[in-house]
Amino acid sequence: MVDHDPAWQDQGIALANELHSALAPLALHVEHIGSTAIPDMAAKPVFDLQISVKDLQQAEHAFDQPLADRGFHRSSYQHDHVPAGCDDDPQRWTKRLWSRRGHTGADINLHVRLLGSPNERLALLFRDWFRAHPTAVPAYARFKKVLADTVSDTGIYADVKDPVVDLVITVAEPWAAEAKWTPHAGTSLGE
């Protein structure tokens, strides 16, 4: 975990634009998500980007080579955590995940999700709620730092972090309804 770098915003937009150019027209939206997309949020210096697509299987086959050419490796991980209290079919929370580490470019986790799926929406709501509530950023950043300092296994890290994300979303949903927030509304390509 490192302190927030103000350059992350522009880097995230540039990375999203680069990937959109390489993967269009199947890449409908490419957005910078996660902690590096939230002003003043401490984070691992790994960019999370989300690509929204209409068909995961088609995207998987079409994206494999162009992403491999850019140093990405596809993960066997194909499902997101279903929030506690949500009785959704876990198949609605599927995705494809590629990662890039140690490449000449930035380290990236690339989440490819179905347009309109609950996991696509959750990633955007999480980012936008924190952007709209900067006073909540230090508490969440502190939680992540303590967790990262305590747990070295990324699987355990995710298992502990998921219920906290569930709590954030519980608070974010009423805000989204009141603000009439919708995914992708008012954001540029890389936002």
C-alpha positions as CSV (number, residue, x, y, z in Angstrom):
1,M,0.0,0.0,0.0
2,V,1.2,3.5,-0.9
3,D,-0.2,6.9,-0.5
4,H,-2.4,8.2,-3.3
5,D,-0.6,9.5,-6.3
6,P,-2.5,12.3,-8.1
7,A,-1.0,11.1,-11.4
8,W,-3.0,7.9,-11.1
9,Q,-6.1,9.6,-12.5
10,D,-4.5,10.6,-15.8
11,Q,-2.6,7.3,-16.0
12,G,-5.9,5.4,-15.6
13,I,-7.6,7.4,-18.3
14,A,-4.7,6.9,-20.7
15,L,-4.7,3.1,-20.0
16,A,-8.4,2.9,-20.5
17,N,-8.2,4.9,-23.8
18,E,-5.3,2.6,-25.0
19,L,-7.3,-0.6,-24.2
20,H,-10.5,0.8,-25.7
21,S,-8.6,1.5,-29.0
22,A,-7.2,-2.0,-29.0
23,L,-10.4,-3.9,-28.1
24,A,-13.2,-1.9,-29.7
25,P,-15.9,-2.4,-30.8
26,L,-16.4,-5.3,-28.4
27,A,-15.2,-3.1,-25.5
28,L,-18.2,-0.9,-25.0
29,H,-16.9,1.0,-22.0
30,V,-13.4,1.0,-20.5
31,E,-13.2,2.6,-17.1
32,H,-10.7,3.2,-14.4
33,I,-12.2,1.6,-11.2
34,G,-10.9,0.6,-7.8
35,S,-8.8,2.5,-5.3
36,T,-6.4,4.1,-7.7
37,A,-9.5,5.8,-9.3
38,I,-10.5,7.4,-6.0
39,P,-8.8,10.7,-5.0
40,D,-6.7,10.5,-1.8
41,M,-7.2,6.7,-1.5
42,A,-4.1,4.8,-0.5
43,A,-3.7,1.8,-2.7
44,K,-1.5,-0.9,-4.1
45,P,0.1,0.7,-7.2
46,V,-2.0,-1.6,-9.5
47,F,-4.6,-0.2,-11.7
48,D,-8.0,-1.8,-11.8
49,L,-9.8,-1.3,-15.2
50,Q,-13.2,-2.5,-16.1
51,I,-14.3,-3.3,-19.7
52,S,-18.0,-3.7,-20.3
53,V,-19.1,-6.1,-23.0
54,K,-22.2,-7.7,-24.4
55,D,-20.8,-11.3,-24.5
56,L,-18.1,-12.7,-22.2
57,Q,-17.3,-15.7,-24.3
58,Q,-16.9,-13.6,-27.4
59,A,-14.7,-11.1,-25.5
60,E,-12.6,-13.8,-24.0
61,H,-11.6,-15.2,-27.4
62,A,-11.3,-11.8,-29.1
63,F,-9.3,-10.2,-26.3
64,D,-6.8,-13.0,-25.5
65,Q,-4.2,-12.3,-28.2
66,P,-4.3,-8.5,-28.1
67,L,-4.0,-8.6,-24.4
68,A,-1.2,-11.2,-24.5
69,D,0.6,-8.9,-26.9
70,R,0.5,-6.2,-24.2
71,G,1.8,-8.5,-21.4
72,F,-1.5,-9.7,-19.9
73,H,-2.3,-13.2,-18.7
74,R,-5.8,-14.5,-18.3
75,S,-6.8,-15.8,-14.9
76,S,-8.9,-18.9,-14.3
77,Y,-10.9,-16.7,-11.8
78,Q,-14.3,-16.1,-13.4
79,H,-16.7,-15.0,-10.6
80,D,-17.0,-12.0,-8.4
81,H,-18.1,-12.2,-4.8
82,V,-21.9,-12.0,-4.4
83,P,-22.6,-9.5,-1.6
84,A,-24.0,-10.8,1.6
85,G,-27.8,-10.7,1.7
86,C,-28.0,-10.8,-2.1
87,D,-29.9,-13.8,-3.4
88,D,-28.6,-13.4,-7.0
89,D,-27.6,-16.5,-9.0
90,P,-23.8,-16.5,-8.8
91,Q,-23.8,-16.8,-12.6
92,R,-24.9,-13.2,-12.8
93,W,-21.6,-12.3,-11.2
94,T,-19.3,-13.9,-13.8
95,K,-16.4,-12.1,-15.4
96,R,-13.1,-12.6,-17.1
97,L,-9.9,-11.4,-15.5
98,W,-6.6,-10.6,-17.0
99,S,-3.6,-9.2,-15.1
100,R,-0.3,-7.7,-16.1
101,R,2.7,-7.5,-13.7
102,G,6.3,-6.5,-14.2
103,H,5.7,-5.3,-17.8
104,T,7.1,-2.1,-19.2
105,G,3.7,-0.5,-18.7
106,A,1.7,-0.2,-15.5
107,D,0.6,-3.2,-13.4
108,I,-3.1,-3.8,-14.2
109,N,-6.0,-6.0,-13.1
110,L,-8.4,-6.0,-16.1
111,H,-12.0,-7.0,-15.2
112,V,-14.2,-7.8,-18.1
113,R,-17.9,-7.8,-17.1
114,L,-21.2,-8.0,-18.8
115,L,-22.8,-4.6,-19.5
116,G,-25.7,-4.1,-17.1
117,S,-24.6,-7.0,-14.8
118,P,-24.6,-6.5,-11.0
119,N,-20.9,-6.8,-10.7
120,E,-20.3,-4.2,-13.4
121,R,-22.6,-1.8,-11.6
122,L,-21.1,-2.5,-8.1
123,A,-17.5,-1.6,-9.3
124,L,-18.8,1.7,-10.6
125,L,-21.0,2.5,-7.6
126,F,-18.1,1.7,-5.2
127,R,-15.8,4.2,-7.1
128,D,-18.4,6.9,-7.5
129,W,-19.7,6.7,-3.9
130,F,-16.2,7.3,-2.5
131,R,-15.6,10.1,-5.0
132,A,-18.8,11.8,-3.7
133,H,-18.0,11.1,-0.1
134,P,-14.3,12.0,0.4
135,T,-14.6,12.0,4.2
136,A,-15.1,8.2,4.1
137,V,-11.8,7.7,2.2
138,P,-9.4,7.8,5.1
139,A,-11.3,5.1,7.1
140,Y,-11.4,2.7,4.2
141,A,-7.8,3.4,3.3
142,R,-6.8,2.7,6.9
143,F,-8.7,-0.6,6.9
144,K,-6.9,-1.7,3.7
145,K,-3.5,-0.7,5.1
146,V,-4.0,-2.6,8.3
147,L,-5.3,-5.6,6.4
148,A,-2.4,-5.6,3.9
149,D,0.1,-5.3,6.7
150,T,-1.5,-8.3,8.5
151,V,-2.4,-10.6,5.7
152,S,0.0,-11.6,2.9
153,D,-2.2,-14.1,1.1
154,T,-4.3,-12.2,-1.6
155,G,-7.1,-14.8,-1.3
156,I,-7.5,-14.2,2.4
157,Y,-7.1,-10.4,1.8
158,A,-10.1,-10.5,-0.6
159,D,-12.2,-12.7,1.7
160,V,-11.7,-10.3,4.6
161,K,-12.2,-7.2,2.4
162,D,-15.4,-8.4,0.6
163,P,-17.8,-8.0,3.7
164,V,-16.4,-4.4,4.1
165,V,-17.2,-3.7,0.5
166,D,-20.6,-5.1,1.1
167,L,-21.1,-2.5,3.9
168,V,-20.0,0.3,1.7
169,I,-22.5,-0.8,-1.0
170,T,-25.2,-0.9,1.6
171,V,-24.6,2.7,2.3
172,A,-24.0,3.6,-1.3
173,E,-27.3,2.2,-2.6
174,P,-29.5,4.8,-0.9
175,W,-27.2,7.6,-2.1
176,A,-27.4,6.2,-5.7
177,A,-31.2,6.3,-5.5
178,E,-31.3,9.8,-4.1
179,A,-28.7,11.1,-6.5
180,K,-30.4,9.3,-9.4
181,W,-26.9,7.8,-10.1
182,T,-26.6,5.4,-13.0
183,P,-23.5,3.5,-14.3
184,H,-21.6,5.3,-17.0
185,A,-23.6,8.5,-16.7
186,G,-21.5,11.6,-17.1
187,T,-18.2,9.8,-17.3
188,S,-15.7,10.0,-20.0
189,L,-14.2,6.9,-21.5
190,G,-11.4,6.5,-18.9
191,E,-13.3,7.7,-15.9
